């Protein structure tokens, strides 16, 4: 069984116990690390059996996937690791270049929706590599703002390179009053149900250990960044939906997809 894993620090609680051998994967199981967009494509192509997948890609391919309960990357307010960093206020970005992380499709769709329906601006969007290791090269590109996720967002926030920072989870909450689901865990519908159940059980056990041992999760050499993240009450929502079942999570995704997906179709 191949299980997709995002390598960002905010997902460390989900996989930390597996990495340390505290929780074992099912026999023959392996973790495959990638960016959110890479894992989306691998799962949809059948190259993974179970994976985290962006909410918008899950909605697009729901007929081929099975939603797994009690695991999601979500927020009910600030998410902290999905943010627009800008040299100007958002109202001044009309017609100006905004770089978009190539790693997250849900975050890009949400930003474009906020620009159109909330901030009433039309920036010039351009895709860019925006992982943590790309930030020096990114700074040399002409732009007024950049959307980044994961470790890159946490690193930019700590560096205070940009004058303005807009947390997309917070902006969604202010607009709708609702939580936002950035990603879920899902399995291929054609995968063995017994194998999927074992893989899901291992992920839940690993997440339970991780949330109980946050101080032990030394997952980056950037210790000041690590301390900042561990000091946050909710590591990008891995805790937010741990008691939410498939039905309630599905309702949240349905509303979200109607709004964000409808925007994309329009």
Residue, then its C-alpha position, 0 to 999 in steps of 0.5 A: x500500500x502506497x500512502x501519500x504524505x505532505x512533508x510540511x512541518x504542519x503535517x508532522x503530527x500525522x506522520x511523526x509516529x510512523x517515522x519514528x517506528x512508534x506506529x507501524x504501517x500495514x505490511x508492505x506499506x510505504x510513505x510517498x512524500x510530495x507537494x499537495x499538487x504532486x500527491x493530487x495527481x498521483x492519487x487520481x492517476x492510481x499511483x497511490x492507494x491512500x493520500x491527503x488530497x486537496x479539497x477541490x481535487x477531491x470534489x472533482x474526483x469524488x466518484x473515484x475516491x472514498x473520503x476517510x473520516x477524522x483527518x483533514x487539514x482545516x481551520x476555523x479562523x486563521x490557518x497560519x500556513x496559507x497566506x498572501x504576502x504583499x508589499x501593498x494592501x490588497x486594495x492596491x493589487x489591482x492590475x499588479x503581479x501576484x505570484x501563485x504557489x504551484x503546490x496548492x490548487x485549493x489555496x489558489x482557487x480560494x485566493x482568486x475567489x477572494x480577489x473577485x468577490x471580497x476584495x474586488x480586484x483583478x491582479x495579474x496572476x503568475x504561477x511560480x515554484x514557492x516551496x521553502x527552498x525556493x524563497x531566495x529565487x522567488x524574491x528575485x522575480x518581479x511581483x507585488x505579492x505572493x501566495x505561499x503555503x506550508x513551510x514557506x508561509x511559516x518561514x516568510x511570516x518569521x522573516x517579515x519580508x513583506x509589509x502585509x500578510x493575509x491569512x486565507x483561513x482568516x479571510x474566509x472566516x471573516x467573509x462566510x463565518x464558516x470553517x474552511x477545509x483545505x485538504x482531506x484524506x481519501x482512498x482509491x475506490x478500487x483499492x482493497x477496503x481491508x487494506x485501506x482500513x488498516x492504512x487509515x487506522x495507522x494514520x489515526x494512531x500516528x496522529x493521536x501520538x503526534x498531537x500528544x507529543x508535539x514537543x518531541x516533533x523536531x522535524x526541521x533544522x530551523x529550530x526557531x520556526x519549529x518552536x513557532x509552529x509547535x506554539x500554535x494551538x492548532x497545527x494547521x487544523x490537523x486537530x480541528x476535524x479529528x472528531x468530525x465524521x464523513x457526513x459532517x465533513x462531506x457537508x462542509x466540502x459540499x458547501x465549499x465546492x458549490x462556492x469555490x467550484x462554482x467560481x472556477x466553472x464560471 
